[in-house]
Amino acid sequence: MSIVIRLAVPRDAALLPAIERSAAQAFRRIEGLHWLAEAEVMAVEQHRRLIALSTCWVAMGASNQRVGFLSAQRYGDDLHIHELSVKQSMQGQGVGRRLLETVMNEATSQRLRALTLTTFSDVPWNAPFYQRLGFEQDALAKSDPRLAALLRDEYLYGFAPGSRCAMVWRVPA
């Protein structure tokens, strides 16, 4: 299947929550995380804000259907990935990898310092996926006040202590 990655535009914002809800259905297979399939997703207004900042990308499949997205935000010289979601029917077909590679190339062309994110340490399509693409669970990432605050907030949200990690991909010089 041919996938095209492009910057999101305002008309995409209202369609992205449904992709995130669909992607979250994969958590039904993981004991203790099934509740994420029904959890709140990123609000349309937040999508609009990130789209206006040109830090949201969408994956377009057949018939111009949106099948995935990656939303991020700049923090100084870092680009933090808030959400990477692929429609459940498209998972395992390289859509997430293509979105992430597009953003890695963008970070390189903008001469940013790093891409950062928080994710589950042991869920196969989370930390292990990012590690295969060069992200590291970095001690420096844990000491970064912004990332430490995000992890703290995630634990307050209900994630089991120690289940989440901060990851960093350092942009090649």
Secondary structure, DSSP 4 states (H G I P E B T S, - for coil): ---EEEE--GGGGGGHHHHHHHHHGGGGGSTTTGGGGGS----HHHHHHHHHTT-EEEEE-GGG-EEEEEEEEEETTEEEEEEEEE-GGGTTSSHHHHHHHHHHHHHHHTT-SEEEEEEESS-TTSHHHHHHTT-B--HHHHH-HHHHHHHHHHHHHTPPTTSEEEEEEEPP-
